[in-house]
Amino acid sequence: MQCFVYRSTRRDDTYLLTDRGETFEHIPGELLQHLGRLEFAFEFALTPERSLARTDGRTVIDHIERNGYYLQMPDRDYEST
């Protein structure tokens, strides 16, 4: 699966991952408002075996197939430092 990663301009260390490129109609409006403007960060080939910074490829693929996106947010420990 080709995965597109967008950085939130409003929330530090928060990323939206999707397989649809710059099409955000499938993302809930309330979530888009919360994230602010989204900046394209990068694109990569996502496989179930791929290890990511805070999760694994299978989890991201499952979320994208079910919801159309995966939201990566900072860990609670990170937010409190």
LINPE-V559013 format. One record per pair of residues at least 12 apart in sequence whose ideal C-beta (glycine too) atoms are under 10 Angstrom apart, sorted by the first residue. I is the first residue (numbers start at 0). J is the second residue. Records with the same first field share a line. If there is no record, write none. Layout:
# LINPE-V559013
I = J + J
This chain:
# LINPE-V559013
0 = 18 + 43 + 44 + 45 + 46 + 47 + 56 + 59 + 60 + 63 + 64
1 = 17 + 18 + 19 + 20 + 42 + 43 + 44 + 45
2 = 16 + 17 + 18 + 41 + 42 + 43 + 44 + 45 + 46 + 49 + 51 + 56 + 59 + 60 + 63 + 69
3 = 15 + 16 + 17 + 18 + 19 + 20 + 21 + 22 + 37 + 39 + 40 + 41 + 42 + 43 + 45 + 68
4 = 16 + 17 + 37 + 38 + 39 + 40 + 41 + 42 + 43 + 45 + 51 + 69 + 71
5 = 17 + 20 + 21 + 23 + 26 + 34 + 36 + 37 + 38 + 39 + 40 + 41 + 68
6 = 34 + 35 + 36 + 37 + 38 + 39 + 40 + 41
7 = 30 + 31 + 33 + 34 + 35 + 36 + 37 + 38 + 70 + 71 + 72
8 = 34 + 35 + 36 + 37 + 38
9 = 32 + 33 + 34 + 35 + 36 + 37
10 = 33 + 34 + 35 + 70 + 72 + 73
11 = 72 + 73 + 77 + 78
12 = 52 + 53 + 71 + 72 + 73 + 74 + 77 + 78
13 = 33 + 34 + 35 + 37 + 70 + 71 + 72 + 73
14 = 34 + 37 + 38 + 40 + 41 + 52 + 53 + 69 + 70 + 71 + 72 + 73
15 = 30 + 31 + 34 + 37 + 40 + 68 + 69 + 70 + 71
16 = 40 + 43 + 45 + 51 + 54 + 59 + 60 + 62 + 63 + 68 + 69 + 70 + 71
17 = 37 + 62 + 63 + 66 + 67 + 68 + 69 + 70
18 = 45 + 59 + 60 + 63 + 64 + 67 + 68 + 69
19 = 63 + 67 + 68
20 = 39 + 42
21 = 37 + 39
22 = 67
23 = 37 + 67 + 68
24 = 67
25 = 66 + 67 + 68
26 = 66 + 67 + 68 + 70
27 = 66 + 67 + 68
30 = 68 + 70
33 = 70
34 = 70
44 = 56
45 = 57 + 59 + 60 + 63 + 69
46 = 60
47 = 59 + 60 + 61
51 = 69 + 71
52 = 71
53 = 71 + 72 + 73 + 74 + 77
54 = 69 + 71
59 = 71
